Amino acid sequence: MIGRSTIWGIAVTHIGVALLLWSAPCLAAQPISFREISVPVSIWVDTYPNNEPRVVYNSRHQEFLVLWTTRRNPTTRDIWARHVSRDGRMTDAFLVTSYPGRYCYQPRAVYNPTQDEYMVVFTCWHGLTGYDVFATRLYRETVWQAHDAIAVAATKRAETHPAVAYNVRSDEYLLVWTERSDRFDASLWLRRIVASSGKWLGDAIEVSGLTGEQRAMADVAYNAIQDRYLLAYLFEADGPADVRFRSMPGDLSSLGTEYPLWEHTAALHALPPVVTTGADEYLVVWPVRYLQAPPPSTEYIDLYLQRIDGSGVAIGKPGGTLLMDHLFDEHYDPDVAYSEGYGYLVVSCYASSTRWEADVYGYHVLEEQDTSHSTGFAIDQGTGKQLEPAVACAPNGECLVAEVYQATTRSDGDILGRFIRPGWLAARQR
């Protein structure tokens, strides 16, 4: 029989250990050591090829919207969506857009809590050179549905790679896209839409430069504290791609100054960047590809990142690499989301260039830190191929990661998801 004094001694010991853990300085610096990854959530499974998942968090209804594309036949690709609650329950999937005989793809979306709607932008392809950019708003009556699509850019030139940000101060959207007239001519265009009416606010504005310069494949994020946008994109002139950025006021009264974020070398060039807003700062992440992979790799890609403050000034060392697991030589298709108090979650594909399989990994990057807090951790490293990860996060640090899953080389892609939660000791950093 255990006496009361013994029980009290055990209790005191446990309390002391708990207090020691709670007060240990390392926990404030290492909250991501305590994370929980859910079992897979089957967001969409059918017999068609499904690709390009995107995830958006709905702050009013505390749920996630997942978008993806489905190729119904050789000439038609549709965009679908489905809501996923934070406990994993799902609503019925609904059609966002479909044009028979057209490929609609490259979806991007933001949520507007003021109007309780989403703005979705996408590209539709028809013919060999017909690439146009469209937008549609999703609204809820008895169910979620889409307004008629708006033609953002539909000319004889090729318009592709749309991006969108929501300006909470003025309740409007900024749409960005790439326009290309030939192989060596590309520029970025910007245009604003009033959220309450869905009408254009002013004319489209071109972000261009000298003859022979190309600016393309941009991402954009909005900082409500500064009322500014950050635009990050690829730049080419006399060689492979660089990454450049500019900070612009919310009313687009100027396009700001263009700054280099990362510049190519004889051996390296950049792939398209992604950007998200933190607490009065931004995080930009982009892949860098080796033009000639070192043996035995057939391709080699690393991930780089850079913090930029709210006013548009790069912080810390330029273009630092994320810590990698060198069992893989390809790290690509990044996405990034932010949750205040928990920092950034970067997700990407991990693959070996000599194998078919691929996995999804993640990194936590804390605010005011220039490198990832730890090496990549596996989100999904099951059999088969996991690719094209996308992520969004709730304010409590809970994130949903969506991915494309292929069981075998002959399988069509399905859309799966996993929740990533901070874990009980992660509250120490808040």
Disulfide bonds with the S-S distance in Angstrom:
Cys104-Cys124 2.12
Cys393-Cys399 2.02
